[in-house]
């Protein structure tokens, strides 16, 4: 008992102190020390956990700082890219404005009253019974977006409506054909040639005859070499007859493409020149 008390640094038992009392005193001391050591151990364990958490947070904070630097560098590049994009957008807007202005000048130069007049004359020649005439309408304001809008006009004045609603299918084709011819005649001539591919779709016999007469007039008065491609043999023969030379120095060359039974394409051409009618000459 005394040795236990000395090892615990506690007073030894008095001679008058009962053994049970000394034992109780030493047990209470041991239990108190045990509770204190347990509390210290718990605090130590908690401190270790806190240190580990701080270490982990420091590592994460380092990663966040590194990512932040990367984001800042990326943001700087984006600012530079945005400035370049804004510069290019400014240039693009300037080009759009210039293109719109140039387009407006071209539209006003081409789609004007002179074109409408030529178009009207050609259309009336091919559709003399049609009460409506196609035309282009342009905005009056010089600042307005220039759009060549199709419309129809009454021959005696006044506006009609959209050509699709006012003209028949045949006359719509006639309007498109005469517009092509009007555009060709209203601009500066660079080549004296006029190439037309299958121009008489949806035309009746009267319109075809009028169209052939118009081609003859354009060839003589406007000094154009006219090339016409058709897909029907009957129409080919008719135009060959109608466009035959009728004046000195007139020429007509007909070229007929055919396929043989073997699938080969052959071309037979026949030049025609003006010949004096001997019956009339006599």
C-alpha positions, 0 to 999 in steps of 0.5 A: 500500500505504501509503495503504491502511494509512493509510486503515485506521489501520494501521502502514505497511510497514517497509522490511524487511517483505515486501509479501506479509506487509503485504498479509496483515496488512492482509487479516487486519485487514479480515476481522476488522473485517468479522466484527465489523461483521457481528456488530454488524449481526446484533445490531442486527437482533435488537435491532430484532426484539425491540423490535418484539415488545415493541411488539406485546406492549404493544399486546396487553397494552393490549387485554387490560387493556381486555378485563379491564375490560370483563369486570370490569364484566360480572361486576359486573352478573352479581353484581347479577343473581344477587342479584336472581335469588336474591331472586326465587327466595326469593319464588318458593319462598315462593309455592310453599310458600303455594300448596302449603299453600293447595292442601292446605287446599282439597283437604282441604276438598273431597275429604273424607269428606263428599264420599266419602259423597255420592259413595257414595250417588249411585254406589250409586243408579246402580250398585246391583249393583256391589260396589266403590265409588269414593272419594278417599284422603287422607294421614293426616299434615298435613305430607304433600303433599296429593293426592286419590288415587282408590281403590275400597272394598268395600261391606262394608269394606276397600280394593279397587284402582284404579278402572280395574282394578276397575270396568267401562267403564260404571261408570267413566262412572257414577263420573265422572258421580256425582263431578261431581254430588257435587262440585256438591252438596258445595260452597256453592251460588252458582247453582241450576243444574246443567248436564250435557252428554251424561251417559249415555255407555256406560250401558245402559237400566237405568242411564239410567232410574236416572239420570233418576230421580236427576235428578228427585230432585235437582231436587225435593230440592236445588231445582236447575234441571237442563239436560241436553244429549244427542246422540241423538234416541231418548235425547232422547225418552226423557228428555223422557218420564221428566222430564215434570212430575209435580207442581204447579209442575213445568216442562220445556222441551225444545229440539231443534236440527236442520239443514235441507237448506240447512245452517241450524240450527233450534231448536224448543222445547216447554214442558211443565207439570204437568197433572192426569191426568183419568182418575185424577181421575175 
